[in-house]
Amino acid sequence: MWIKRLGRALAHVPEFTFRRQFSGRIVNGGSCIEVLPDSGSSTLTFPGVWLRDNCRCSTCFHHSSQSRRLDWDKFDTNIQALALHTDESKQQLQITWSDKHKSNYDLKWLKQRSFNAANRCSYLDNFYRPRTRHWAGEEFQQIAAKYDYEQVMQEDAVLEQWLQSLAVYGVALLKGAPLDQGVVRRLAERVGFIRRTTYGEEFIVQAKPGAQNFAYLSEPLPLHTDLPYYEYKPSVNILHCVVQTESQGGSNLLVDAFHIADRLRSEHPEDFERLQKIQVDWNDIGSEDGREFHNIWRAPVICVDADGQYTRINHSVPQRDSHFTVPIEQVQPWYESYARFVRLARSDAHAFKTQPGDVLTFNNIRLLHGRTGYDDTEQNSRYIVGAYLDWDIIYSRLRVLKKKKAEQITK
């Protein structure tokens, strides 16, 4: 009797709580494996073909390059698990396969790659690419985070915060940068490296006689995305204000075009459909540093992926080609839909004026930007130094920062 009472008593003491060891079993005739990490967890199911493809032994996986070395000419997609063993002390799962190979998998590694919906969403929204949050112009002051330039340059935690804000909201402002032309290069190299374009690596935005680009005028600059005529469009703008005009003009204009697309999708679905399907001829003709160029790329205004998520927005009224290579019956409806997009964007634009030492960073494949006109004289000029970064480089840096932080937390 006293043994039963002791058992019941110990069950209520944390250090004596009895938990079943992790276990596994072969199901579906050997094509799937079920893993129960412990008695308090849900069962995790893994396809056998995926497990065999992801064997981590040195024969199947090259660890220094983090690459598979399987011979897929001989890979059996109908592979079957014949035997399974769990090692509680090592927290490992061992499987013997129908091709006579044996594989070991760490339980932690398996849990991180679980196929359950919550784990997939967490990975896609937090690690792969942070989920975007769309915003209206009136929300700009709430969503536009500000960071100290020197802290971004010196502290990885602040660098991660800046890049995370940029990924989620598409815009962030750095304050207190030195007033020299090297700021954008140093900032880009803190993340990775500058994306070069027809206009070089760094570029100067100021009024120029005989300008080859509409941005190099003091006239109002309509809302647009930069370089829509590139197949691989530069992803993020870095604009460092060195000198700001003292005239009433020269204000930046920003619009979250994903928000405008959301409105079109819900309020004007026919316009959304046209702008998402009809290809536009974007172009840029000119010369820079003695090199002539003629860039053309055909793409819709609103680009989406297979899941219907926005991938990029193309918009530039001045830089559409006079060639419009679509069936004639699509022309008038497209113009009407595009005009609605332009009007909605212009009415939602947020205006603000950067000051010397500010570095404005924003997503060039999501946000539309422009500028109000200003008076440009020798005594009253405006001088902005710009450069581009690519999202591939930014996301890579952000993942590295997140992994390092996670490793420090688990130590």
C-alpha angles and dihedrals in degrees: 000000000000090000091058091048091049091050092051091048095049091050088068094051112089097219090051097045108131113229123179115245117250113274142182141199140192115245140174093039093304098311095106138038125210118205126192107194092196140327092277096054136078121253115266118213123204129184111240093225090056092049093049091047088052100048107147099206118121091252092058102029133044103214102193092055094033090229137133117249098188117136101237092188084073100031114128110219089189092059115156131208109232102178138011134198131180123207110203095189094053094033089229138138119215122198130188112209134209089249087062092250122132122214132191123205127189112231091227090054091050094049091052089055098043115149094220115123097245093053093047092050092047092052094046096044100040109026110019095046124335112249111257122239113210120215143191122234092254089061095056097105091052098047102036104092120203124215134184110252095220092049090052089051095047109029123060092202092059091042089056092048091052094049091045091053090048091051096047103038102019095232141067135161127223117205134202101028119161116261098245133109094244096070097091093048093049091047093048091049090050085065102029125288141320121270109233120218138174087284094055129249105297115026133192120230108204137118109283130181111243091014117195091203129053090228090065093070129088090227120105110288111219120228111277147139116250120253101357086166090072119092088211099038119198106261110209131032121217111194117181115195109217099160125014125199116249091212119103092257133063096086120152118241120206133180130177099231090190086064090050089050089051090055093048091048093053102031103030108021095168091056090047091051093052095047090047096050111029113088117228125204106233116187146172124194125183145078136274127188090353095309120117119215140185111188122186131173128169116214140133122260091245116041121193135180130231090281093052093252118141115256101175145342122225117200135151122133093195095047103055114115120242084234108087103180101195133106109284094241090063095056103079095041090049092052090052092050093045091050090055090050091051093048093048091049095048093049090051097047118126115215124207137147123235117219131217107288094030119122113199113202123184144159107266094194092054112027126063114218135189143152138234116240121263141187110260120198135144088263095043114039139149122222123185125172115207142185139163137239127194122234092230088064094043095049090047092053092046092052092049090051092049093048092050091050091049091050091051091051093052094049 
